Amino acid sequence: MAQSILDQAKNTLAENFTNPAAKLGTHQFSLSECPNLEGKVAVITGGSEGIGYGVTYTLLRHNIKKLFILSVAEDVVKGAKDAIAQDKDLGPEAAEKTIWKQCDLGDWERVKDVAEEIKSSTDRLDILVNNAGRGIMTYQLTEYGVDRHMAVNHMGHVILTSHLLPLMKKTAESGDMVRIVNTASNLHESVPKDLKFESLEELNQDLGPNTLYGRSKLAAILYARYFNRKVTQAGHPNVLMNAIHPGIVSTKMSKEDIHEPFPLSGYLMSTALEPFKKSQFEGAISTVYAATTIKESGQYICPPAIPEPGSEKSRDDALADRLMSLTRKVVMEKTKRESADQGCPFDDLVLH
């Protein structure tokens, strides 16, 4: 028992902070252990900065054939592409493997269109990293009238995944392993005890920045475990979905965006913790592991490659079922066009 408690303490440090703490974890993995990805195709949301760029760089470094990057800002993507082209270990050839798609995950019709564009331009998809998201920020509604944290971090990625799933299943039928990764967080534990996922009115309550963010990250884990039951274990053993915690990482979210909800106290996160944060590459380790190496589905993986149980709510199948039922209901209702003759643009949405 003493050893178990000691291991838990070591893992907590390894999961959240930079070296030497990161080396204390009971399960180790490094970016250099990423396998050769020759011939494989990947999609990464938010792959042009922060943790997403760390993943992008690593996949290119290990010979990914084609990499679709979904991002809101074209200038950020251009900067990332220029950095790749000028990198001595990558160069212009690697940069040309990246294909940028402008996409706000909160614009669900655009998400569907981008997914269809991707399907029309590749005959396979081996890796999907659902990474982009709204960080710890104040309450805001999208144009659909849905809490932006849930709309972007969860629902937008469900739509993207659902429309890309037929292509991923086809890829897996040849015997290849297909892996989907949802970016979660240990802040998934900071949700209300009475959380039910029963109505849009419940979702649209202003619970405060940390709780809104944490709830959307709980959804990422519940979705992975739901997917494992409904897809992986229901006839598609080579299609895996897992959720990850990246740790406390030095990114725009933790250095700049945190001041939007917390103008003064945000300095603890942006400045005081800076020496202890993981770099964007260290923050990418658990994602790369889940995207290229893991052989299980429905797991919650913390850095470097530590499977954790997560909170009690994250293991609640009934809660996951209600989340996904509500997700489908909200998406279908909010994306119906004014004219019934035009039909619903998400009639082909597959929420397994």
N, C-alpha and C positions, 0 to 999 in steps of 0.2 A: 504494500500500500504506500509506503514511504517513497519507493522508487516511482510508483505511478504518479504521485503528487509532484515529485521532482521532475519527471518527464513532462507533466502538464505545464509546469512553470517554465521549463526550457522551451517548450513548443510555443507558448504564448509570446515569449521574447522573440523567437525565431520567426514567427508568423508576422509580427508587426514592425520590427525594427531592422536596421541595416547591420552589416558585420561589425563586430564579431558575433553579435546576438544571433544573426541568421544561421550561423553554423551549428547552433545548439539543437536544431530540430531533429526529431527521431527519424524522419523520412527526408532524405536529401535528393536534390535534383539541381542541375545547372543548365544554363542555356546551351552550353557546349554539348550537352547530351541530347539535344534535339536531333532526331534522326534525319537522314537524307530525304528531302521532300520532292525529289525530281519527278516531274510529271503530274504533280498534284496542284489543285486549285483551291484558293481560299477567299473568303469574304470577311472583312473586319470593319465593324462600325466604329467610328472614331479612331481610325488607324493612323492618323497623321500627326498625333501629338500625345504626350504623356505616356501612359502605360500602353496605349494602342500603338504608338510608334515603336516602343520597345519590342512589341510582338511583331510588327511589320518588319523591322530590321532583322530580327532573328529568323523569321520564315524566309526572307530573301537570302540571308546568309547561308541557309541550308537548302538552297536550290529550288524553292517553290517555283512552279511553272508560270502561274498567273495569280495576281492578287488584286481583288477589287476592294477599294477603300471607300467607305461611305462617310461623308463628312459634310458639315454645314458650310464651312468656309473654304473657298477655293484657294485663297492666299496661303492658308496654313498648309494645305496639301502641296502647293507649289514649293513652299519652303522645305517641306519634308522630302519631296522628290529631288530638289536640288541638293539637299544634304546627302541623300543616298547616292546620287550621281557623282558627287565629289568625294565620297568615302573610298579610301584606298582598298578596303576589303570587298566593296560592292561595285561601284562604278556605274556608268551610263546604261550598260546592258541590264543591270538589275533594276534600275529606275524605270526602264521601259516595260518591265513586267507588271508595274502597278497601273491600275485603271481607276480613275477617280469618278465617283458618282455623287453629285450633290444631293444630300438627303437629310432633312430634319425628321427625326424619328417621331416627332409629334404631329407630322403631316402624314396621316395614314394612307391617303390616296397616293401620295408620292412614294411612300414606302412600297406599296404594291407595284407601282409602275417600275421602280428601280429593280425589284425582284424579277419582274418579267423581262426587263432589259438584260439582266445577268443571265437568266435562263436561255435567252435567245443568242447569247454570245459565248457559251461554253457548254460542252457536252458532259461535264462532270463537276462535282463540288465535293471536296473532301473535308474542308474545315470551315466552320462558321463561328466567328467570335462576336458575340453580342456584348460589345464593350462600351459603346458611347452612352452617355447619360448625363442627367442633371444632378449636380452635386448637392452638398448641404447648402440649400438656398431657401429663400422665403416662398411662401405659398403663392401659386399662380395657376390660373386656368388656361388651357389651350383654347384655340378657336372652336373646338368641339365642345367646350364647356366641361373639361375633365382635368382633374389635378395633373399638373405637368409632370411631376415626378413619376406617377404611375403611367401616364400616357406615353412618356418617352422611354423611361427605364425598363418598363415591363411590356405594355401593350404594343408599342411600336415594334419591339423585337419579336413578340409573338406573331405579329402579322408578317414580318420579314421571314421568320423561320417557317411559318406555315406555307407560304408561297414558294419557298426554296426546297421544302421537304421532298416533293416528288423527284427532283433532280438528285438530292442526296440519297434517297432510297435507291434510285437507279444506279448510282455510283457504288453503293454498298452491295448491290446484287452480284457484282463481279467478284466479290470476295474481299474487297477493300474495306478498311475500317473508316467510317465517317464520324467525325467528332464535332459536337456543338458545345460552346462554352458560354455560360452566362456570368457576367461580372456581378458578384454579390458583395457583401461586406459583413464584418462581425457586428456592425451596427444594426443588423437585422434583428438583434435581440431587443432593440429599443422601440418596441411597438406596444400599443395599448393591450392590456390583458383581455379586453372584451372585443378584440378585433374579430370580425366575422366574414368580411368580404361578401356581404349580402346585397348591397345596393350602391348606386352611384352617389346617393346622398351621403352615405358613409365615407366613400372615397374622397368626397369633396369637402370634408371637414378640414379646417386649418389646424393641424396638430403641432405645428412648430417645425422648423427646419430639420432638426435631427431625426424626429419621428417620421416626417414625410419621406425623407431619404431612406431611413431604415426600413420602412414599410415596403418601399419599392424593391429593396434588396432582399427582403424576406420573400417577395414574389419571385425573384430570380431563382431562389433555392427551391421553392415550392413547384415552380414550373419544371425545373430539372427532374424533380422526383415524380411529378405527374407524368412527364414525358417518358420516363423510364418505365412506368407501369403501363402506359397506354400505347407506346410505340416500341421501345426496345424489347420489352418482355412480351409484347403482343405480336411477335412474328418478324421483327426487324432487329436481330441481335447485333448486327454490325453498325447500327446507327445509335450513337451514344450522345447523351446530353448530361453535362455536369456543371455545377456552379463553383465559383472560386472566390476567395478573399485575397486581394493583392497585398494587403498590409498597409501601413501608413507610408504613403509614397509622396515624394516631392514632385508635385505637378501643379498646373495652373489652378486646379480645384483647391488644393491645400495651401497655395501661396497667395492667390488673388481672390478667387471666388468666395472664399470663406469670409471675407470682409463684408460681403453684401448682407448676410444675415447678422453678422457679429462684428460691427465696425471696430470695437475696441478689444473685446475678448478674443477675437479671431487671431490676434497677434500671437497668442499662445501656440496655435496650430501653425501659423505661417512663419513665425520667426523662432520662437523658443525651441520647438521640436525639430527644426530644420536639420541640425547635425545628426539626429537619430533616425531620420526618415530614410526609406529605401530610395534608390535612384529609379528612374523610369525603367531601366533594364532589370533591376532586382524586382521591381513591382510586376514585371512581365513573366516572372519565372513560373508561378502557379498556373497562369493562363497557357503558357507554352506547353507545360507538362500535360494539362488537360486537353489541349488542342492536338497534340502529336503522339502522346505516349500512353496515356491511361487506357486500361482495358475494361474498366467498370463504367456503369451508367448510374445516374441519380445520386452522385456523391457531392459532398461539399468539401472542397480542397483548399487548404490554407498553405501559405508558403513554408518551405519550398514545394513540398508535395505531400502535405500531411492531411490525411482524411480525418475530418472532425464531424461529430454528430450534429453540430448546430443546436439551435434552441429547440425547446419542446414544440413550439409552433411550427418550426421548419420541418418537423417530422409528422405533422398532422395531415393525413391523407384526405380527411373530410374537408379541412380548410383549403387544401390544394384544389379539390374538386369544386368548391364554391368559388374560389378565385378564378378558375378557368371558365366556369359557367358565366360568371359576371363579366369576364373579359370578352367573351363572345357576344354576350348581350349588348354591352356598351358599344363595342366596335360596330356591330351590325346596325344598331339604332342610330348611331351618330354619323354613319357614312351613307345612309340612304339619301338619294337625291330627291329634289322637290317633286319631280315628275315621276309617277309610278311607271310610265312608259319607258323611262330610261333605265329602270331596274336599279338594283343595288350593286355598286362596284365591288363588293366583297362577297358576292354570292358563291364564289369558288374558294372562299377562305376555309381552310381546313384546320380546325382546332381539335386535335385528337384528345 
